[in-house]
Amino acid sequence: MNMARPVLIIAEAGVNHNGDLDLARRLIDVAAEAGAALVKFQTFSAERLVTVSARRADYQARNMSGDETHFEMLRRLELSIEAHQELIAHCAARGIAFFSTGFDIESVDFLAALGLDKFKIPSGEITNLPFLRNMGRYGREIILSTGMSTLGDIEAAIEALEQAGTPRSRITVLHCTTEYPTPMNEVNLRAMQSIAQAFGVRVGYSDHTPGIEVAIAAVALGASVIEKHFTLDRNLPGPDHKASLEPAELKAMVAAIRNIEMALGDGVKRLTSSEIKNRPIVRKSLVAARAITAGDVFGQDNLAVKRPGTGISPMHYDSLLGRVAVRNYSADELIEP
């Protein structure tokens, strides 16, 4: 049995609540029903996050109608203190852990005060040194996303977190491509393994590709954390819905990941309990190819290899050649030791 801790599956609600608390609760319900370990939102203040003149990303502009500015969009998607408390309570009622990404120092401090036992660093903050130092001083588990990053960016961020007080053993680094949706030819899943080798950290994958297969493949390649956006309906208005899973897909992804975990096993090649009963049926033995009379010499003309595997193994074929039969054998009869 694989004794590694289970893959941490984060269902990323993000801002797919569209500023509607009822929709946020329904997203929590979906994540809980799918079997995710955490449902993650985003904690930020538009005023602290962007300038009034900041433009929207191309994918945000594609997925949203109207001339709403980046600042106006974020202001509409903020979650209040009261909203956080209500969502935490709803998560507790549904048996799933609340999680959120803080996008600024004050938001991280707020999440720490709420009692979150781990933090998430979004890809956009990996070069935000004051932010990294503030988060690192708590010494809690940190999940670091690395979209738009080089190995040098990752190294500098890890060092900043360590110097602030968070040991490397408490940092998990997620490979990520910051494009929504991510083209398959830009995924580069092997980079996740390169990160693990370069820095000696646990690794995972924050997935923005369509579908579920890349997240499942990441688990097979060693991901300990999978993060995936989900929505109630990809046709809802908003920046991230189009690149998100719908409820049935999220449930299928979680089930597939759990199956892959079991299938990975512990790496020791051994007979399984299911195989043991099949071995004598499927393997073969040395048998008489035709009638053999006592005193005949065993050779290629009177020996054959056939099922079942309850007699002499064909691996002993050479040692039987040239020996004399001590009794009669009928055709297809298993040769005795």
C-alpha positions in Angstrom: 0.0 0.0 0.0 1.2 3.5 -0.8 1.9 5.2 2.6 2.5 8.7 1.1 0.0 11.2 2.3 -3.0 11.7 -0.1 -2.8 14.2 -2.9 -4.3 17.5 -1.6 -7.0 18.4 -4.0 -7.9 22.1 -4.0 -11.2 23.0 -5.7 -10.5 26.6 -6.8 -13.8 28.6 -6.6 -11.7 31.8 -6.9 -13.9 34.7 -8.0 -16.4 32.4 -9.7 -19.0 33.4 -7.1 -19.4 36.7 -9.1 -19.8 38.6 -5.8 -22.9 36.6 -4.9 -22.7 34.9 -1.5 -25.4 32.4 -2.4 -23.5 31.4 -5.5 -20.4 31.0 -3.3 -22.3 28.7 -1.0 -23.4 26.6 -3.9 -19.8 26.3 -5.0 -18.8 25.0 -1.6 -21.6 22.4 -1.9 -20.2 21.3 -5.3 -16.6 21.0 -4.0 -17.8 19.0 -0.9 -19.9 16.7 -3.0 -16.9 16.1 -5.4 -14.7 15.0 -2.5 -12.1 17.9 -2.7 -10.1 18.5 0.5 -10.2 22.3 0.3 -12.4 24.9 -1.5 -10.4 28.0 -2.2 -11.6 31.6 -2.7 -9.6 34.8 -3.1 -9.1 37.5 -0.5 -8.1 40.9 -1.6 -8.8 44.6 -1.6 -9.1 46.1 -5.1 -7.5 49.4 -3.8 -4.5 47.5 -2.5 -4.2 45.2 -5.5 -4.3 47.3 -8.6 -4.1 50.9 -9.7 -7.2 52.6 -11.0 -5.8 52.6 -14.5 -4.6 49.0 -14.6 -5.9 47.1 -17.7 -7.5 43.7 -17.6 -5.6 40.7 -18.9 -6.5 39.5 -22.4 -8.3 36.4 -21.1 -10.3 38.6 -18.7 -11.3 40.9 -21.6 -12.2 37.9 -23.8 -14.5 36.4 -21.1 -16.3 39.6 -20.1 -18.5 42.0 -21.9 -18.8 45.7 -21.4 -16.1 48.3 -20.6 -15.7 47.6 -16.9 -12.1 48.4 -15.8 -9.8 45.9 -14.0 -10.3 47.9 -10.8 -14.1 48.0 -11.1 -14.1 44.2 -11.8 -12.1 43.4 -8.7 -14.1 45.8 -6.5 -17.2 43.9 -7.5 -15.6 40.5 -6.7 -14.3 41.4 -3.2 -15.4 39.3 -0.3 -16.2 41.2 2.9 -15.1 40.1 6.4 -18.6 39.0 7.1 -18.7 37.0 3.8 -15.5 35.2 4.8 -17.1 34.2 8.2 -20.3 33.0 6.5 -18.4 30.9 4.0 -16.1 29.4 6.7 -19.3 28.4 8.6 -20.8 26.9 5.5 -17.7 24.9 4.8 -17.7 23.5 8.3 -21.3 22.5 7.8 -20.5 20.7 4.6 -17.3 19.0 5.9 -14.8 20.7 3.7 -12.0 23.0 4.7 -12.1 26.7 3.7 -9.1 28.1 2.0 -8.3 31.4 0.3 -5.5 33.1 -1.5 -4.5 36.4 0.0 -3.2 38.9 -2.6 -1.8 41.6 -0.3 -0.2 41.8 3.2 -3.3 42.9 5.0 -5.3 40.1 3.4 -2.8 37.5 4.5 -2.8 38.9 8.0 -6.6 38.7 8.0 -6.5 35.1 6.9 -4.0 34.3 9.6 -6.3 35.8 12.2 -9.1 33.6 10.8 -7.0 30.6 11.8 -6.0 29.2 8.4 -3.2 26.7 8.8 -1.7 27.2 5.4 -1.3 30.0 2.9 -1.3 30.2 -0.9 1.0 32.5 -2.9 -0.4 33.3 -6.3 1.8 33.4 -9.3 1.6 37.2 -9.5 3.1 37.7 -6.1 6.2 35.4 -6.4 8.4 38.5 -6.9 6.7 40.6 -4.2 9.4 40.6 -1.6 7.5 42.4 1.2 4.6 40.1 0.7 6.8 37.0 0.8 8.5 38.2 4.0 5.3 38.9 5.7 3.9 35.5 4.9 7.1 33.7 5.7 7.2 35.1 9.3 4.1 33.0 10.2 6.0 29.7 9.6 2.8 28.0 8.4 2.5 25.6 5.4 2.8 27.5 2.1 1.7 26.6 -1.3 3.6 28.6 -3.9 2.4 28.9 -7.5 5.0 29.6 -10.2 3.2 30.8 -13.3 5.3 33.2 -15.4 8.4 32.2 -13.4 11.9 31.0 -14.0 13.9 28.7 -11.7 15.7 31.8 -10.5 12.4 33.4 -9.5 11.4 30.3 -7.6 14.8 30.1 -5.9 14.6 33.7 -4.8 11.1 33.3 -3.4 12.0 30.1 -1.5 15.0 31.8 0.0 12.9 34.9 1.1 10.4 32.6 2.8 13.1 30.6 4.5 14.9 33.8 5.7 11.6 35.1 7.1 11.0 31.9 9.1 9.3 29.2 7.0 11.5 26.1 6.5 11.7 24.6 3.1 10.0 21.4 4.4 6.8 23.5 4.8 6.8 24.8 1.3 5.1 23.1 -1.7 5.8 24.5 -5.1 3.1 24.3 -7.8 4.1 24.3 -11.5 1.7 26.5 -13.3 1.2 28.2 -16.7 -0.6 31.5 -16.4 -3.0 31.4 -19.3 -6.7 30.7 -19.2 -7.1 28.1 -20.7 -3.6 26.9 -21.0 -2.7 25.5 -24.4 -1.5 21.9 -24.2 1.8 22.6 -25.9 2.6 25.2 -23.1 1.9 22.9 -20.1 5.4 21.4 -19.8 4.5 19.0 -17.0 8.1 17.8 -16.7 9.0 21.2 -15.4 7.3 20.1 -12.2 9.8 17.4 -11.7 12.6 19.8 -12.5 11.4 22.0 -9.7 11.4 19.1 -7.3 15.0 18.1 -8.3 16.3 21.6 -8.2 15.0 22.7 -4.8 14.2 19.5 -2.9 10.6 20.5 -2.2 7.2 18.9 -2.5 5.6 19.8 -5.8 2.2 20.0 -7.3 0.3 21.4 -10.3 -2.1 24.3 -10.6 -4.0 23.4 -13.7 -5.6 25.8 -16.2 -6.0 23.4 -19.1 -9.4 22.4 -20.4 -10.6 19.0 -19.1 -9.1 16.8 -16.4 -6.4 14.7 -18.0 -3.4 16.9 -17.3 -4.2 17.1 -13.6 -4.4 13.4 -13.5 -1.1 13.0 -15.4 0.5 15.4 -12.9 -0.4 13.1 -10.0 1.2 10.2 -11.9 4.3 12.3 -12.2 4.5 13.0 -8.5 2.2 16.0 -7.7 1.3 16.1 -4.1 -1.1 19.0 -4.6 -3.6 19.6 -7.4 -5.4 22.9 -7.8 -8.2 23.3 -10.4 -10.8 26.1 -11.0 -14.4 25.0 -11.1 -17.7 26.7 -11.7 -21.4 25.9 -11.6 -21.7 26.8 -15.3 -19.0 27.8 -17.8 -21.5 30.1 -19.5 -21.8 32.4 -16.4 -20.3 35.9 -16.9 -16.9 36.4 -15.3 -13.2 36.2 -16.0 -12.5 32.6 -15.0 -15.7 30.6 -15.8 -14.6 29.6 -19.3 -11.4 27.9 -18.0 -13.2 26.1 -15.1 -14.6 22.6 -14.6 -18.3 22.1 -14.2 -19.5 20.0 -11.2 -19.6 16.6 -12.9 -16.1 17.2 -14.3 -14.7 18.2 -10.9 -16.2 15.0 -9.4 -14.7 12.9 -12.1 -11.3 14.5 -11.6 -11.3 13.8 -7.9 -12.3 10.2 -8.4 -9.6 9.7 -11.1 -6.9 11.2 -8.9 -7.9 8.9 -6.0 -7.7 5.9 -8.4 -4.3 7.0 -9.7 -3.1 7.2 -6.1 -4.1 3.6 -5.4 -2.6 2.5 -8.8 0.8 4.1 -8.1 1.3 1.8 -5.1 4.7 1.6 -3.2 6.9 0.5 -6.1 7.7 -3.0 -4.8 7.2 -5.6 -7.5 5.4 -8.5 -5.9 2.5 -10.9 -6.5 -0.8 -9.3 -5.5 -3.5 -11.3 -3.8 -5.6 -11.2 -7.0 -2.7 -12.6 -9.1 -1.9 -15.5 -6.7 -5.1 -17.3 -7.5 -4.6 -16.8 -11.3 -0.9 -17.9 -11.5 -1.5 -21.7 -11.7 -4.2 -21.2 -14.3 -2.4 -18.8 -16.6 1.2 -20.1 -16.4 2.4 -23.3 -18.0 4.1 -26.6 -17.2 6.1 -29.3 -19.0 3.8 -32.0 -20.4 4.0 -35.0 -22.6 3.7 -33.9 -26.3 2.6 -37.5 -27.1 2.5 -40.9 -25.4 5.8 -41.6 -23.6 6.8 -45.1 -22.4 9.0 -45.7 -19.3 12.6 -45.8 -20.5 12.1 -43.2 -23.2 14.5 -40.3 -23.2 12.9 -36.8 -22.8 13.6 -34.6 -25.8 12.2 -31.9 -28.0 10.0 -34.4 -29.8 8.1 -35.7 -26.8 8.0 -32.6 -24.5 5.6 -29.6 -24.8 4.7 -26.6 -22.8 1.0 -26.1 -21.9 -1.3 -24.8 -19.2 -2.0 -25.3 -16.3 1.0 -24.1 -14.3 0.7 -26.7 -11.6 3.6 -29.0 -12.7 7.3 -28.5 -13.6 8.0 -25.0 -14.7 9.2 -24.7 -18.3 12.2 -22.8 -16.9 13.5 -26.3 -16.0 13.2 -27.5 -19.7 16.9 -27.8 -20.3 17.5 -29.9 -17.1 14.9 -32.4 -18.2 16.3 -33.0 -21.7 18.2 -36.3 -22.0 16.8 -37.8 -18.8 14.9 -41.1 -18.8 11.2 -41.4 -18.1 10.6 -43.6 -15.1 7.0 -44.3 -16.0 4.5 -44.1 -18.8 2.8 -40.8 -19.7 -0.2 -40.2 -21.9 -0.4 -37.2 -24.2 -0.9 -33.9 -22.4 -0.1 -35.4 -19.0 2.0 -33.2 -16.7 5.6 -34.5 -16.3 6.3 -35.3 -12.6 9.4 -34.0 -10.8 
